[in-house]
Amino acid sequence: MSLTLLIGNKNYSSWSMRPWVLLTQAGIPFTEHMVRFDSFDAGSHFRQTIDNVNPVGKVPVLLDNAHLNATGQPLAVWDTLAIAEYVAESFPDLQLWPASAPVRARARSVCADMHSGFGAMRSHFPMNIEASLPDIGQLVLRDKPAVRAELSRLCTLWENLLAAHGGPLLFGHFTVADAYFAPMVMRLKTYAAPVPPAVATYMDTVCDLPGVQAWVSAALAENDFLDFEEPYRLRR
């Protein structure tokens, strides 16, 4: 296989972080193509670049250059769940999903939950790896009951999985689920959200993964302030 992954800014793009960490942590070779978030308008460089490979106009997009269509374009897989499934099927020996069918179903369920849920936390805790915003976190948790409820549900979900599978990761060893929740770990750290001890330990474990460390290091090195991604700051 010859894979290319199109992503957005590492400091902000939580969706891009998932497959990048999955591929990197699993040791799967790929070429990275970062498309800067200049704007999401139709005429922006970002949209002009992404629209050529993804009709939805969003990142991430995984290109498999080993599979070309009739016009010579590589297979394009978008949406993080679809990318995760394609990678897991392509590299079955890596066991990126749990081996047991019931446990695998549970892992897929929690990924789908993260994929479509936790909207209040996404909205009020946007990913911003470079920032440290504990005061904002306190205000959001004080004033937004939906965020408090989602944080409680997330912590319970993680605690239950860690207890059921013995840790140190959600299903014991590294799986798609850990890559999927890695951006949420970043959010909780940025806004200093209070979490139970078992969750704090899990977050530290995720942050210590080489794939996550590589993403965070690159995010910190971007030095690219985008005001439309920064609801809480006027500048760095």
Contacts in CASP RR format, 6 or more apart in sequence:
PFRMAT RR
TARGET T0000
AUTHOR 0000-0000-0000
METHOD contacts of the structure
MODEL  1
MSLTLLIGNKNYSSWSMRPWVLLTQAGIPFTEHMVRFDSFDAGSHFRQTI
DNVNPVGKVPVLLDNAHLNATGQPLAVWDTLAIAEYVAESFPDLQLWPAS
APVRARARSVCADMHSGFGAMRSHFPMNIEASLPDIGQLVLRDKPAVRAE
LSRLCTLWENLLAAHGGPLLFGHFTVADAYFAPMVMRLKTYAAPVPPAVA
TYMDTVCDLPGVQAWVSAALAENDFLDFEEPYRLRR
1 64 0 8 1.000
1 66 0 8 1.000
1 90 0 8 1.000
2 31 0 8 1.000
2 64 0 8 1.000
2 65 0 8 1.000
2 66 0 8 1.000
3 23 0 8 1.000
3 28 0 8 1.000
3 29 0 8 1.000
3 30 0 8 1.000
3 31 0 8 1.000
3 62 0 8 1.000
3 63 0 8 1.000
3 64 0 8 1.000
3 65 0 8 1.000
4 30 0 8 1.000
4 31 0 8 1.000
4 32 0 8 1.000
4 33 0 8 1.000
4 62 0 8 1.000
4 63 0 8 1.000
4 65 0 8 1.000
4 74 0 8 1.000
5 19 0 8 1.000
5 20 0 8 1.000
5 23 0 8 1.000
5 30 0 8 1.000
5 31 0 8 1.000
5 32 0 8 1.000
5 33 0 8 1.000
5 60 0 8 1.000
5 61 0 8 1.000
5 62 0 8 1.000
5 63 0 8 1.000
6 33 0 8 1.000
6 34 0 8 1.000
6 35 0 8 1.000
6 49 0 8 1.000
6 50 0 8 1.000
6 53 0 8 1.000
6 54 0 8 1.000
6 59 0 8 1.000
6 60 0 8 1.000
6 61 0 8 1.000
6 62 0 8 1.000
6 63 0 8 1.000
7 13 0 8 1.000
7 16 0 8 1.000
7 20 0 8 1.000
7 32 0 8 1.000
7 33 0 8 1.000
7 34 0 8 1.000
7 35 0 8 1.000
7 59 0 8 1.000
7 60 0 8 1.000
8 16 0 8 1.000
8 34 0 8 1.000
8 35 0 8 1.000
8 36 0 8 1.000
8 37 0 8 1.000
8 46 0 8 1.000
8 59 0 8 1.000
8 60 0 8 1.000
9 34 0 8 1.000
9 36 0 8 1.000
9 37 0 8 1.000
9 219 0 8 1.000
9 222 0 8 1.000
9 224 0 8 1.000
9 226 0 8 1.000
9 229 0 8 1.000
10 16 0 8 1.000
10 17 0 8 1.000
10 20 0 8 1.000
10 34 0 8 1.000
10 129 0 8 1.000
10 215 0 8 1.000
10 218 0 8 1.000
10 219 0 8 1.000
10 222 0 8 1.000
11 127 0 8 1.000
11 128 0 8 1.000
11 129 0 8 1.000
11 130 0 8 1.000
11 219 0 8 1.000
11 220 0 8 1.000
11 222 0 8 1.000
11 224 0 8 1.000
11 229 0 8 1.000
12 37 0 8 1.000
12 126 0 8 1.000
12 127 0 8 1.000
12 128 0 8 1.000
12 226 0 8 1.000
12 229 0 8 1.000
13 37 0 8 1.000
13 59 0 8 1.000
13 60 0 8 1.000
13 127 0 8 1.000
14 122 0 8 1.000
14 127 0 8 1.000
14 183 0 8 1.000
14 184 0 8 1.000
14 186 0 8 1.000
14 187 0 8 1.000
15 58 0 8 1.000
15 59 0 8 1.000
15 60 0 8 1.000
15 80 0 8 1.000
15 183 0 8 1.000
16 59 0 8 1.000
16 60 0 8 1.000
17 127 0 8 1.000
17 182 0 8 1.000
17 183 0 8 1.000
17 186 0 8 1.000
17 215 0 8 1.000
18 60 0 8 1.000
18 80 0 8 1.000
18 83 0 8 1.000
18 84 0 8 1.000
18 179 0 8 1.000
18 180 0 8 1.000
18 182 0 8 1.000
18 183 0 8 1.000
19 60 0 8 1.000
19 62 0 8 1.000
19 80 0 8 1.000
19 83 0 8 1.000
19 84 0 8 1.000
19 87 0 8 1.000
19 179 0 8 1.000
20 32 0 8 1.000
20 60 0 8 1.000
20 215 0 8 1.000
21 179 0 8 1.000
21 182 0 8 1.000
21 209 0 8 1.000
21 211 0 8 1.000
21 212 0 8 1.000
21 215 0 8 1.000
22 83 0 8 1.000
22 84 0 8 1.000
22 87 0 8 1.000
22 96 0 8 1.000
22 176 0 8 1.000
22 179 0 8 1.000
23 30 0 8 1.000
23 87 0 8 1.000
24 210 0 8 1.000
24 211 0 8 1.000
24 214 0 8 1.000
24 215 0 8 1.000
25 174 0 8 1.000
25 178 0 8 1.000
25 179 0 8 1.000
25 209 0 8 1.000
25 210 0 8 1.000
25 211 0 8 1.000
25 212 0 8 1.000
26 87 0 8 1.000
26 91 0 8 1.000
26 94 0 8 1.000
26 96 0 8 1.000
26 174 0 8 1.000
28 87 0 8 1.000
28 91 0 8 1.000
28 94 0 8 1.000
30 62 0 8 1.000
35 45 0 8 1.000
35 46 0 8 1.000
35 49 0 8 1.000
35 50 0 8 1.000
35 59 0 8 1.000
36 45 0 8 1.000
36 46 0 8 1.000
36 224 0 8 1.000
37 46 0 8 1.000
37 226 0 8 1.000
37 228 0 8 1.000
37 229 0 8 1.000
38 44 0 8 1.000
38 45 0 8 1.000
38 46 0 8 1.000
39 45 0 8 1.000
39 46 0 8 1.000
39 47 0 8 1.000
39 228 0 8 1.000
40 46 0 8 1.000
40 47 0 8 1.000
41 47 0 8 1.000
47 57 0 8 1.000
50 57 0 8 1.000
50 58 0 8 1.000
50 59 0 8 1.000
50 61 0 8 1.000
51 57 0 8 1.000
53 61 0 8 1.000
53 63 0 8 1.000
53 73 0 8 1.000
53 76 0 8 1.000
54 61 0 8 1.000
54 76 0 8 1.000
54 78 0 8 1.000
56 78 0 8 1.000
56 79 0 8 1.000
58 78 0 8 1.000
60 78 0 8 1.000
60 80 0 8 1.000
60 83 0 8 1.000
61 76 0 8 1.000
61 77 0 8 1.000
61 78 0 8 1.000
62 76 0 8 1.000
62 77 0 8 1.000
62 78 0 8 1.000
62 83 0 8 1.000
62 86 0 8 1.000
62 87 0 8 1.000
63 74 0 8 1.000
63 75 0 8 1.000
63 76 0 8 1.000
63 77 0 8 1.000
64 74 0 8 1.000
64 75 0 8 1.000
64 77 0 8 1.000
64 86 0 8 1.000
65 74 0 8 1.000
66 74 0 8 1.000
67 74 0 8 1.000
67 75 0 8 1.000
68 74 0 8 1.000
68 75 0 8 1.000
69 75 0 8 1.000
77 83 0 8 1.000
77 86 0 8 1.000
80 115 0 8 1.000
80 180 0 8 1.000
81 111 0 8 1.000
81 112 0 8 1.000
81 115 0 8 1.000
84 96 0 8 1.000
84 111 0 8 1.000
84 176 0 8 1.000
84 179 0 8 1.000
84 180 0 8 1.000
87 96 0 8 1.000
88 94 0 8 1.000
88 96 0 8 1.000
88 97 0 8 1.000
88 176 0 8 1.000
95 173 0 8 1.000
95 175 0 8 1.000
96 175 0 8 1.000
96 176 0 8 1.000
97 104 0 8 1.000
97 107 0 8 1.000
97 108 0 8 1.000
97 175 0 8 1.000
97 176 0 8 1.000
98 104 0 8 1.000
98 106 0 8 1.000
98 107 0 8 1.000
98 171 0 8 1.000
98 175 0 8 1.000
103 165 0 8 1.000
103 171 0 8 1.000
106 161 0 8 1.000
107 170 0 8 1.000
107 171 0 8 1.000
107 175 0 8 1.000
107 176 0 8 1.000
107 177 0 8 1.000
110 157 0 8 1.000
110 161 0 8 1.000
110 170 0 8 1.000
110 177 0 8 1.000
110 180 0 8 1.000
111 176 0 8 1.000
111 177 0 8 1.000
111 180 0 8 1.000
113 157 0 8 1.000
114 180 0 8 1.000
114 181 0 8 1.000
114 184 0 8 1.000
115 180 0 8 1.000
118 150 0 8 1.000
118 154 0 8 1.000
118 184 0 8 1.000
119 150 0 8 1.000
120 144 0 8 1.000
120 146 0 8 1.000
120 147 0 8 1.000
120 149 0 8 1.000
120 150 0 8 1.000
121 147 0 8 1.000
121 150 0 8 1.000
121 151 0 8 1.000
121 154 0 8 1.000
121 184 0 8 1.000
121 187 0 8 1.000
124 140 0 8 1.000
124 144 0 8 1.000
124 147 0 8 1.000
125 137 0 8 1.000
125 140 0 8 1.000
125 147 0 8 1.000
125 187 0 8 1.000
125 188 0 8 1.000
125 190 0 8 1.000
125 191 0 8 1.000
125 193 0 8 1.000
126 187 0 8 1.000
126 229 0 8 1.000
126 231 0 8 1.000
127 183 0 8 1.000
127 186 0 8 1.000
127 187 0 8 1.000
127 190 0 8 1.000
128 190 0 8 1.000
128 229 0 8 1.000
128 230 0 8 1.000
129 186 0 8 1.000
129 190 0 8 1.000
129 216 0 8 1.000
129 219 0 8 1.000
129 220 0 8 1.000
130 219 0 8 1.000
130 220 0 8 1.000
130 222 0 8 1.000
130 236 0 8 1.000
131 190 0 8 1.000
131 230 0 8 1.000
131 232 0 8 1.000
131 233 0 8 1.000
132 190 0 8 1.000
132 192 0 8 1.000
133 190 0 8 1.000
133 191 0 8 1.000
133 192 0 8 1.000
133 232 0 8 1.000
133 233 0 8 1.000
134 191 0 8 1.000
134 192 0 8 1.000
136 191 0 8 1.000
136 232 0 8 1.000
137 191 0 8 1.000
137 192 0 8 1.000
137 193 0 8 1.000
138 192 0 8 1.000
140 147 0 8 1.000
140 191 0 8 1.000
141 147 0 8 1.000
141 148 0 8 1.000
141 151 0 8 1.000
141 193 0 8 1.000
141 194 0 8 1.000
151 188 0 8 1.000
151 193 0 8 1.000
151 195 0 8 1.000
154 184 0 8 1.000
155 195 0 8 1.000
155 196 0 8 1.000
155 199 0 8 1.000
158 170 0 8 1.000
158 181 0 8 1.000
158 198 0 8 1.000
158 199 0 8 1.000
158 202 0 8 1.000
159 196 0 8 1.000
159 198 0 8 1.000
159 199 0 8 1.000
161 170 0 8 1.000
161 171 0 8 1.000
161 177 0 8 1.000
162 168 0 8 1.000
162 170 0 8 1.000
162 198 0 8 1.000
162 202 0 8 1.000
163 198 0 8 1.000
165 171 0 8 1.000
165 172 0 8 1.000
166 172 0 8 1.000
167 202 0 8 1.000
168 201 0 8 1.000
168 202 0 8 1.000
168 205 0 8 1.000
169 175 0 8 1.000
169 177 0 8 1.000
169 178 0 8 1.000
169 202 0 8 1.000
169 205 0 8 1.000
169 206 0 8 1.000
170 177 0 8 1.000
170 178 0 8 1.000
170 181 0 8 1.000
170 202 0 8 1.000
171 177 0 8 1.000
171 178 0 8 1.000
174 209 0 8 1.000
178 206 0 8 1.000
178 209 0 8 1.000
181 206 0 8 1.000
182 206 0 8 1.000
182 209 0 8 1.000
182 212 0 8 1.000
182 215 0 8 1.000
185 203 0 8 1.000
185 206 0 8 1.000
185 207 0 8 1.000
185 212 0 8 1.000
186 216 0 8 1.000
187 193 0 8 1.000
188 195 0 8 1.000
188 203 0 8 1.000
189 203 0 8 1.000
189 207 0 8 1.000
195 203 0 8 1.000
206 212 0 8 1.000
207 213 0 8 1.000
207 216 0 8 1.000
223 236 0 8 1.000
225 235 0 8 1.000
225 236 0 8 1.000
227 234 0 8 1.000
END
